[in-house]
Amino acid sequence: MDRNTGTAHDELRSVAFIGLGIMGGPMAANLVRAGYQVIGHNRSRAAVDRLVEAGGRAAGSVAEAVADADAVITMLPADTEVTEVVLGEGGVLEHARVGSLLIDMSTISPRTATALAEAGREHGVRVLDAPVSGGEAGAVEAVLSIMAGGDAADFEQAAPLFHALGTTVVHVGPHGAGQTVKAANQLIVAVNIQALAEAVVFLEKAGADLPAALTVLGGGLAGSTALNRKKDSMTARDFTPGFRIDLHHKDLGIVTDTARDIGAVLPTGSLVAQLLASCRANGDGGLDHSALLRGVERLSGRART
């Protein structure tokens, strides 16, 4: 696809998009803008209506969405939902065309991603696991990082579609590799946000000018995308969810489970997983993951309502 003209790739013109939430909705809309024929399905009708307003089409079921699609994209919360939508009765593999391409862009376990690829092979459907990083802002702005696992030829065919959604698009290995890299991404992000939260409490308790301190930290070796994107929300204590603690808790579960399977010892990751669990136990699961700050405040005797 030529990103300048917005002409869709000759071989993947029609795309079924299943899961039009915070991330999936803007991603599907970006595919419409890039010239793809997009038909969407979601449990919530309001999300489908937004896609229609953007120029897409509505499907009343998964079966209707995927029946004539060249590619099917799933963008769902977790392994359970992906497995149900792809493998369940009335699901993707039951109704997708032989030879079509299933691209799961959810964040799930590498084990599940590999199982989906094996099931797809039995049904004559090619599969890529291609999770994304960049959050809601990255989805809206089409600047996501996309890490894809699967056959190289399938990745090459899907690359034009990926470039309509992101700016960093990399084939990282065989089936399951995309999800392995995404797990590492979520580990790094969680540790960064936790470190930032601790720095915020440290600076405030010491009486420093917090906005000034975070500005100068962002310009040095301590600078990070996490600092740049989360410093304002932490300063304002605005934890409107872009990526919920519930979901990051799920992702760190993938990290710790996979680490156990492969024999990797991740002491810092295990600790941050527990701190995310603590936030959920204290009722913060629906907040943005920058609300890890609230956990540090509780530990420091500075709990806020």
C-alpha positions as CSV (number, residue, x, y, z in Angstrom):
1,M,0.0,0.0,0.0
2,D,1.2,3.5,-0.8
3,R,0.7,5.5,2.4
4,N,0.6,8.7,0.5
5,T,-2.2,7.8,-1.8
6,G,-4.0,5.5,0.6
7,T,-4.4,2.8,-2.0
8,A,-5.1,-0.6,-0.4
9,H,-2.8,-3.6,-1.1
10,D,-4.0,-5.6,-4.1
11,E,-4.1,-8.9,-2.1
12,L,-5.6,-7.8,1.2
13,R,-8.5,-5.4,0.3
14,S,-11.2,-6.5,2.7
15,V,-10.6,-6.7,6.4
16,A,-12.9,-8.0,9.2
17,F,-12.1,-6.3,12.5
18,I,-13.3,-8.0,15.6
19,G,-13.0,-6.0,18.8
20,L,-13.5,-2.2,18.4
21,G,-12.6,-1.0,21.9
22,I,-10.2,1.7,23.0
23,M,-7.5,0.4,20.7
24,G,-9.4,-1.5,18.1
25,G,-11.8,1.3,17.2
26,P,-9.2,3.8,16.1
27,M,-7.1,1.1,14.4
28,A,-10.1,0.0,12.3
29,A,-10.9,3.6,11.4
30,N,-7.2,4.1,10.3
31,L,-7.6,1.1,8.0
32,V,-10.7,2.7,6.5
33,R,-8.7,5.9,5.9
34,A,-5.9,3.9,4.3
35,G,-8.4,2.6,1.7
36,Y,-9.2,-0.9,3.1
37,Q,-12.8,-2.2,3.1
38,V,-13.4,-2.8,6.8
39,I,-16.3,-4.6,8.3
40,G,-16.4,-4.6,12.1
41,H,-18.0,-6.5,14.9
42,N,-18.1,-5.8,18.6
43,R,-20.2,-6.8,21.6
44,S,-21.1,-3.1,22.0
45,R,-23.2,-1.7,19.2
46,A,-22.0,1.9,19.9
47,A,-18.4,0.9,18.9
48,V,-19.7,-0.5,15.6
49,D,-21.7,2.6,14.9
50,R,-18.5,4.7,15.3
51,L,-16.8,2.6,12.7
52,V,-19.7,3.0,10.3
53,E,-19.5,6.8,10.8
54,A,-15.8,6.5,9.9
55,G,-16.7,4.7,6.6
56,G,-16.6,1.1,7.6
57,R,-19.4,-1.5,7.6
58,A,-21.2,-3.2,10.4
59,A,-21.5,-7.0,11.0
60,G,-24.0,-8.5,13.3
61,S,-21.9,-11.5,14.1
62,V,-18.4,-12.8,13.8
63,A,-19.5,-15.2,11.0
64,E,-20.9,-12.3,9.0
65,A,-17.8,-10.2,9.5
66,V,-15.3,-12.8,8.4
67,A,-17.2,-14.7,5.6
68,D,-15.8,-12.7,2.7
69,A,-12.7,-11.1,4.3
70,D,-9.2,-11.4,2.9
71,A,-7.8,-10.7,6.4
72,V,-9.4,-11.0,9.9
73,I,-8.0,-8.9,12.7
74,T,-8.9,-9.6,16.3
75,M,-8.2,-7.1,19.0
76,L,-9.6,-8.5,22.2
77,P,-8.9,-8.2,26.0
78,A,-7.3,-11.6,26.8
79,D,-6.8,-15.3,26.0
80,T,-10.3,-16.3,27.0
81,E,-12.0,-13.9,24.6
82,V,-9.6,-14.6,21.7
83,T,-10.0,-18.3,22.1
84,E,-13.8,-18.0,22.2
85,V,-14.0,-15.7,19.1
86,V,-11.5,-17.7,17.1
87,L,-12.1,-21.3,18.1
88,G,-15.6,-21.2,19.5
89,E,-18.9,-22.1,17.8
90,G,-19.7,-19.5,15.2
91,G,-16.2,-18.3,15.4
92,V,-13.5,-17.1,13.0
93,L,-12.1,-20.5,12.0
94,E,-15.5,-21.9,11.4
95,H,-16.5,-19.2,8.9
96,A,-13.3,-17.7,7.5
97,R,-12.4,-18.4,3.9
98,V,-9.7,-21.0,3.2
99,G,-6.4,-19.1,2.5
100,S,-7.4,-16.0,4.4
101,L,-5.1,-14.5,7.0
102,L,-6.0,-14.2,10.7
103,I,-4.0,-11.5,12.5
104,D,-4.4,-11.5,16.2
105,M,-3.3,-8.1,17.6
106,S,-4.5,-8.8,21.1
107,T,-2.1,-9.4,24.0
108,I,-2.2,-13.0,24.9
109,S,0.2,-15.8,26.0
110,P,2.7,-17.1,23.5
111,R,1.3,-20.6,24.2
112,T,-2.2,-19.5,23.1
113,A,-0.8,-17.8,20.1
114,T,1.0,-21.0,19.0
115,A,-2.2,-23.0,19.6
116,L,-4.2,-20.6,17.4
117,A,-1.7,-21.0,14.6
118,E,-1.9,-24.8,14.8
119,A,-5.7,-24.6,14.7
120,G,-5.6,-22.2,11.8
121,R,-3.4,-24.6,9.8
122,E,-6.0,-27.3,10.3
123,H,-8.7,-25.0,8.8
124,G,-6.6,-23.7,6.0
125,V,-6.3,-20.3,7.6
126,R,-2.9,-18.6,7.9
127,V,-2.2,-16.9,11.3
128,L,0.0,-14.2,12.6
129,D,0.3,-13.0,16.2
130,A,1.0,-9.3,15.9
131,P,0.4,-7.5,19.2
132,V,1.0,-3.8,19.4
133,S,2.5,-1.2,21.8
134,G,1.7,2.5,22.0
135,G,-1.5,2.7,23.9
136,E,-4.6,4.6,22.9
137,A,-2.7,7.6,21.6
138,G,-0.6,5.4,19.4
139,A,-3.7,3.7,18.0
140,V,-5.4,7.0,17.2
141,E,-2.3,8.5,15.6
142,A,-1.4,5.3,13.7
143,V,2.1,5.3,15.3
144,L,1.9,1.9,17.0
145,S,4.9,-0.5,17.3
146,I,3.8,-3.9,15.9
147,M,5.8,-7.1,16.6
148,A,4.7,-10.0,14.5
149,G,5.3,-13.7,14.8
150,G,4.5,-16.2,12.1
151,D,5.6,-17.2,8.6
152,A,7.8,-14.5,6.9
153,A,5.7,-14.7,3.7
154,D,2.5,-13.9,5.6
155,F,4.2,-11.0,7.4
156,E,5.3,-9.6,4.0
157,Q,1.7,-9.7,2.7
158,A,0.4,-8.1,5.8
159,A,3.1,-5.4,6.0
160,P,1.2,-2.8,4.1
161,L,-1.8,-3.2,6.4
162,F,0.5,-2.9,9.4
163,H,2.0,0.3,8.1
164,A,-1.4,1.8,8.0
165,L,-1.5,1.3,11.8
166,G,2.0,1.8,13.0
167,T,5.5,3.2,12.3
168,T,7.6,0.5,13.8
169,V,6.7,-2.8,12.2
170,V,9.0,-5.8,12.7
171,H,8.8,-9.5,12.1
172,V,10.3,-11.0,15.3
173,G,10.2,-14.7,14.6
174,P,7.9,-17.7,14.3
175,H,4.4,-18.2,15.8
176,G,4.3,-17.0,19.4
177,A,7.3,-14.7,19.0
178,G,5.2,-11.6,18.7
179,Q,3.5,-12.3,22.0
180,T,6.9,-13.1,23.6
181,V,8.2,-9.7,22.6
182,K,5.0,-8.0,23.7
183,A,5.4,-9.7,27.1
184,A,8.9,-8.2,27.3
185,N,7.5,-4.8,26.3
186,Q,4.9,-5.0,29.1
187,L,7.5,-5.9,31.6
188,I,9.6,-2.9,30.7
189,V,6.7,-0.5,30.7
190,A,5.4,-1.7,34.1
191,V,8.9,-1.3,35.6
192,N,9.3,2.1,34.1
193,I,5.9,3.3,35.4
194,Q,6.6,1.9,38.8
195,A,10.0,3.7,38.9
196,L,8.4,6.9,37.8
197,A,5.7,6.6,40.5
198,E,8.3,6.1,43.2
199,A,10.3,9.1,41.9
200,V,7.2,11.3,42.1
201,V,6.5,10.4,45.7
202,F,10.2,10.8,46.5
203,L,10.4,14.2,44.9
204,E,7.2,15.5,46.5
205,K,8.1,14.3,50.0
206,A,11.4,16.0,49.6
207,G,9.7,19.3,48.7
208,A,11.0,19.5,45.1
209,D,9.1,21.3,42.3
210,L,7.6,18.3,40.7
211,P,6.9,19.6,37.2
212,A,10.4,21.2,37.0
213,A,12.0,18.0,38.3
214,L,10.2,15.7,35.8
215,T,11.1,18.1,33.0
216,V,14.8,17.9,33.7
217,L,14.7,14.2,34.3
218,G,13.0,13.7,31.0
219,G,16.0,15.3,29.2
220,G,18.6,13.0,30.7
221,L,19.3,9.3,30.9
222,A,16.3,8.9,33.1
223,G,14.1,10.1,30.2
224,S,11.7,7.5,28.7
225,T,8.4,7.3,26.8
226,A,6.7,6.3,30.0
227,L,7.9,9.5,31.7
228,N,6.9,11.7,28.8
229,R,3.5,10.2,28.5
230,K,2.6,9.7,32.2
231,K,4.2,12.7,34.0
232,D,1.3,15.0,33.5
233,S,-1.4,12.5,34.5
234,M,0.7,11.6,37.6
235,T,1.2,15.3,38.5
236,A,-2.5,16.0,38.1
237,R,-3.6,12.6,39.6
238,D,-5.7,12.1,36.6
239,F,-5.9,8.3,36.1
240,T,-8.5,8.3,33.3
241,P,-7.8,4.9,31.7
242,G,-5.8,4.7,28.5
243,F,-4.5,1.3,29.5
244,R,-6.1,-0.1,32.6
245,I,-4.3,-1.7,35.6
246,D,-6.6,-4.7,35.1
247,L,-5.1,-5.3,31.7
248,H,-1.5,-4.7,32.7
249,H,-2.0,-7.1,35.7
250,K,-3.1,-9.7,33.1
251,D,0.0,-9.0,31.0
252,L,2.4,-9.4,33.9
253,G,0.7,-12.7,34.6
254,I,1.7,-13.7,31.0
255,V,5.2,-12.5,31.8
256,T,5.6,-14.5,35.0
257,D,3.9,-17.6,33.7
258,T,6.1,-17.6,30.5
259,A,9.2,-17.0,32.6
260,R,8.4,-20.0,34.7
261,D,7.9,-22.1,31.6
262,I,11.3,-21.2,30.1
263,G,13.3,-20.9,33.4
264,A,13.9,-17.2,33.3
265,V,14.2,-15.5,36.7
266,L,12.7,-12.0,36.7
267,P,12.8,-10.6,40.3
268,T,11.9,-7.0,39.4
269,G,9.1,-8.2,37.1
270,S,7.7,-10.4,39.8
271,L,7.7,-7.6,42.3
272,V,5.9,-5.2,39.9
273,A,3.4,-7.9,39.2
274,Q,2.6,-8.0,42.9
275,L,2.3,-4.2,43.1
276,L,-0.2,-4.3,40.2
277,A,-2.1,-7.0,42.1
278,S,-2.1,-4.8,45.2
279,C,-3.6,-1.9,43.2
280,R,-6.4,-4.1,41.9
281,A,-7.0,-5.4,45.5
282,N,-7.4,-1.8,46.6
283,G,-10.0,-1.0,43.9
284,D,-7.8,0.6,41.3
285,G,-8.1,-2.0,38.5
286,G,-10.2,0.2,36.3
287,L,-7.8,3.1,36.5
288,D,-4.9,3.9,34.1
289,H,-1.7,2.0,34.9
290,S,-0.1,5.3,35.9
291,A,-2.2,4.8,39.1
292,L,0.6,2.6,40.3
293,L,1.4,6.0,41.9
294,R,-1.5,5.4,44.3
295,G,0.1,2.2,45.4
296,V,3.4,3.9,46.2
297,E,1.4,6.7,48.1
298,R,-0.4,4.1,50.2
299,L,3.0,2.5,51.1
300,S,4.4,5.9,52.0
301,G,1.5,7.0,54.2
302,R,0.2,9.4,51.6
303,A,-3.0,7.6,50.4
304,R,-5.5,9.9,48.7
305,T,-9.1,9.3,47.9
